[in-house]
């Protein structure tokens, strides 16, 4: 299963993004994709801060995610936070990034798909937690 990071979704949605065509190909080629509520929250936040879209238009983008076969899976955030606390010392990334990785683990995904370079830089440490980073 592939956990899709917000960076890939933003590139997919924005035709002017430098990684747009890469995001189209990536999401077309891989199957069994999952995201957490962390991704939908981050997407809402990014779109609210960087566009003139109103909340209804932003929600339309969130609803569109299922059309591109991104399944939003419910997870217990107590487990996510507990796991994040354990891996934070080893991986040493920003809080939201640690939460994404923890959610990825809790959802039993084996691949973390991202365009964020920091994940690629930490891929060897992240691999110790059973996750392959695809960037």
C-alpha positions as a printed NumPy array, in Angstrom:
array([[  0.   ,   0.   ,   0.   ],
       [  1.195,   3.512,  -0.83 ],
       [  0.682,   6.489,   1.494],
       [  0.476,   9.648,  -0.603],
       [  1.941,  12.819,   0.896],
       [  0.26 ,  16.202,   0.521],
       [  3.087,  17.449,  -1.702],
       [  2.143,  14.948,  -4.408],
       [ -1.538,  15.889,  -4.229],
       [ -0.781,  19.611,  -4.488],
       [  1.385,  18.967,  -7.545],
       [ -1.368,  16.813,  -9.035],
       [ -4.033,  19.486,  -8.531],
       [ -1.935,  22.445,  -9.718],
       [ -1.282,  22.367, -13.464],
       [  1.365,  25.088, -13.007],
       [  3.358,  23.129, -10.433],
       [  6.809,  22.018, -11.601],
       [  5.996,  18.464, -10.514],
       [  2.492,  18.337, -12.034],
       [  3.27 ,  15.882, -14.846],
       [  5.318,  13.769, -12.446],
       [  2.383,  13.658, -10.02 ],
       [ -0.002,  12.643, -12.817],
       [  2.272,   9.769, -13.822],
       [  2.964,   8.694, -10.252],
       [ -0.679,   8.471,  -9.245],
       [ -1.572,   6.785, -12.519],
       [  1.106,   4.098, -12.181],
       [  0.734,   3.046,  -8.566],
       [ -2.232,   1.281,  -7.085],
       [ -3.655,   0.823,  -3.616],
       [ -3.202,   4.403,  -2.414],
       [ -4.17 ,   5.702,   0.999],
       [ -4.084,   9.014,   2.832],
       [ -4.878,  10.002,   6.397],
       [ -6.941,  12.831,   7.803],
       [ -3.587,  14.56 ,   8.348],
       [ -3.258,  14.886,   4.565],
       [ -6.763,  16.305,   4.158],
       [ -6.156,  18.792,   6.972],
       [ -2.83 ,  19.878,   5.495],
       [ -4.404,  20.193,   2.048],
       [ -7.19 ,  22.397,   3.455],
       [ -4.592,  24.542,   5.212],
       [ -2.357,  24.928,   2.153],
       [ -5.255,  25.767,  -0.161],
       [ -6.718,  28.249,   2.346],
       [ -3.349,  30.012,   2.731],
       [ -2.174,  30.01 ,  -0.879],
       [ -5.325,  30.448,  -2.972],
       [ -8.428,  32.606,  -3.101],
       [-10.668,  29.547,  -2.957],
       [-13.58 ,  29.656,  -0.526],
       [-14.276,  26.821,   1.906],
       [-16.817,  25.179,  -0.428],
       [-14.34 ,  25.114,  -3.293],
       [-11.649,  23.697,  -1.02 ],
       [-14.051,  21.014,   0.201],
       [-14.77 ,  20.148,  -3.438],
       [-11.054,  19.405,  -3.855],
       [-11.126,  17.212,  -0.747],
       [-14.112,  15.301,  -2.129],
       [-12.314,  14.961,  -5.487],
       [ -9.556,  12.895,  -3.847],
       [-11.731,   9.782,  -3.984],
       [-12.116,  10.302,  -7.74 ],
       [ -8.364,   9.886,  -8.141],
       [ -8.525,   6.715,  -6.031],
       [ -7.092,   8.203,  -2.852],
       [ -8.756,   6.475,   0.067],
       [ -8.967,   8.49 ,   3.279],
       [ -8.53 ,   5.932,   6.042],
       [ -9.672,   6.567,   9.585],
       [ -7.035,   5.988,  12.242],
       [ -6.817,   6.357,  15.995],
       [ -4.862,   9.538,  16.62 ],
       [ -3.873,   8.396,  20.1  ],
       [ -1.95 ,   5.6  ,  18.38 ],
       [ -0.526,   8.005,  15.792],
       [  0.726,  10.397,  18.489],
       [  2.122,   7.599,  20.622],
       [  4.005,   6.106,  17.691],
       [  5.16 ,   9.556,  16.536],
       [  6.643,  10.18 ,  19.965],
       [  8.685,   7.01 ,  19.666],
       [ 10.019,   7.643,  16.156],
       [ 10.676,  11.381,  16.573],
       [ 13.986,  10.772,  18.357],
       [ 15.285,   8.532,  15.593],
       [ 14.023,  10.273,  12.45 ],
       [ 14.416,  13.904,  13.618],
       [ 12.058,  15.708,  11.265],
       [  9.395,  18.401,  11.643],
       [  6.337,  17.492,  13.688],
       [  3.908,  17.261,  10.785],
       [  6.336,  15.062,   8.852],
       [  6.681,  12.723,  11.84 ],
       [  2.883,  12.573,  12.113],
       [  2.611,  11.651,   8.413],
       [  5.153,   8.859,   8.861],
       [  3.433,   7.61 ,  11.974],
       [  0.052,   7.588,  10.189],
       [  1.67 ,   5.748,   7.293],
       [  2.913,   3.067,   9.691],
       [ -0.441,   2.849,  11.502],
       [ -2.19 ,   2.321,   8.148],
       [  0.204,  -0.533,   7.317],
       [  1.46 ,   1.187,   4.194],
       [  4.896,   0.124,   3.049],
       [  5.675,   3.05 ,   0.746],
       [  5.621,   6.775,   1.503],
       [  5.197,   8.726,  -1.758],
       [  6.343,  12.341,  -1.565],
       [  7.98 ,  15.192,  -3.456],
       [  9.42 ,  16.612,  -0.224],
       [ 13.217,  16.327,  -0.448],
       [ 13.688,  15.995,   3.296],
       [ 12.03 ,  12.564,   3.246],
       [ 14.4  ,  11.445,   0.491],
       [ 17.348,  12.644,   2.567],
       [ 16.117,  10.582,   5.529],
       [ 15.071,   7.5  ,   3.536],
       [ 17.659,   5.202,   5.162],
       [ 16.504,   6.068,   8.679],
       [ 12.844,   5.868,   7.616],
       [ 13.544,   2.41 ,   6.121],
       [ 14.401,   1.195,   9.621],
       [ 10.686,   1.57 ,  10.376],
       [  9.723,  -0.606,   7.41 ],
       [  8.906,   2.235,   5.033],
       [ 10.218,   2.758,   1.543],
       [ 10.354,   6.406,   0.468],
       [  9.381,   7.022,  -3.144],
       [ 10.279,  10.554,  -4.2  ]])
